[in-house]
Amino acid sequence: MQAHACFPLRAVCGTWESLCGSPCIRIYHDGIRYRLQFIYKHDAVFTVPLRQSWGITFFYFYGMIRIAYDEERELLSLDIYGSYKRESL
């Protein structure tokens, strides 16, 4: 897997499905910054800002969570949440 820790955030905008049972996520730009939403059952949604610094992409959600992106396979990898594939339209 050729996953990169630093990538253009616009490349990962959209809805992503977990491959291991974690909640779905949505990444979007709100006009000011990029944000990631965890979408839980029963319409519970938690939104966090995405950050890029020190050559890594990450967010804080009960600790720092790093994100890697494999553009070739269209996979996101979140430290403790596992791998995600882009949702088909």
C-alpha positions as CSV (number, residue, x, y, z in Angstrom):
1,M,0.0,0.0,0.0
2,Q,1.4,3.4,-1.0
3,A,-0.4,5.5,1.6
4,H,0.7,9.1,2.1
5,A,0.4,11.0,5.4
6,C,0.3,14.4,3.6
7,F,-2.0,15.0,0.6
8,P,-4.4,17.6,-0.8
9,L,-7.4,17.6,1.4
10,R,-9.7,18.3,-1.5
11,A,-8.7,14.9,-2.9
12,V,-10.5,13.1,0.1
13,C,-13.7,15.1,0.2
14,G,-16.8,12.9,0.2
15,T,-18.3,10.1,2.2
16,W,-16.2,7.1,3.3
17,E,-17.4,3.6,4.5
18,S,-15.4,1.7,7.1
19,L,-14.1,-1.7,6.1
20,C,-14.0,-2.9,9.8
21,G,-17.3,-1.7,11.4
22,S,-16.2,1.8,12.5
23,P,-18.7,4.7,11.9
24,C,-18.9,6.2,8.4
25,I,-17.1,9.5,7.9
26,R,-17.7,12.5,5.7
27,I,-14.9,15.0,4.8
28,Y,-15.9,18.4,3.4
29,H,-14.9,22.0,3.1
30,D,-17.2,24.5,5.0
31,G,-15.9,27.5,3.2
32,I,-13.2,28.2,5.8
33,R,-11.6,24.8,6.6
34,Y,-11.8,21.1,6.0
35,R,-13.8,19.1,8.5
36,L,-14.4,15.4,9.2
37,Q,-17.7,14.1,10.5
38,F,-18.2,10.8,12.3
39,I,-21.7,9.6,11.4
40,Y,-23.1,7.2,14.0
41,K,-26.4,5.4,14.0
42,H,-29.5,7.3,15.3
43,D,-28.3,10.5,13.6
44,A,-25.5,11.2,16.0
45,V,-22.7,13.2,14.3
46,F,-19.4,14.5,15.6
47,T,-17.5,17.1,13.6
48,V,-13.8,17.9,14.0
49,P,-11.4,20.1,11.9
50,L,-8.7,18.4,9.9
51,R,-5.1,19.7,10.3
52,Q,-1.9,19.2,8.3
53,S,1.4,19.9,10.0
54,W,4.8,18.3,10.4
55,G,4.1,16.3,7.2
56,I,1.1,14.5,8.5
57,T,-2.7,14.9,8.3
58,F,-4.6,14.5,11.6
59,F,-7.5,15.5,13.8
60,Y,-8.2,15.4,17.5
61,F,-11.0,13.2,18.8
62,Y,-10.2,12.0,22.3
63,G,-6.5,12.2,21.2
64,M,-4.6,12.7,18.0
65,I,-5.7,10.5,15.1
66,R,-3.5,10.4,12.0
67,I,-4.9,9.9,8.5
68,A,-3.1,8.3,5.5
69,Y,-4.5,8.2,2.0
70,D,-3.8,5.6,-0.7
71,E,-4.9,7.4,-3.9
72,E,-4.3,4.4,-6.2
73,R,-6.6,2.1,-4.2
74,E,-8.9,4.9,-2.9
75,L,-8.4,4.0,0.7
76,L,-8.2,6.1,3.8
77,S,-6.5,4.8,6.9
78,L,-7.3,6.2,10.3
79,D,-4.9,5.3,13.2
80,I,-7.4,3.5,15.5
81,Y,-10.5,3.3,13.3
82,G,-9.0,1.2,10.5
83,S,-9.4,1.5,6.7
84,Y,-12.1,3.3,4.7
85,K,-13.2,3.1,1.1
86,R,-14.9,5.9,-0.7
87,E,-18.7,5.5,-0.9
88,S,-20.0,4.7,-4.4
89,L,-22.4,7.2,-5.9
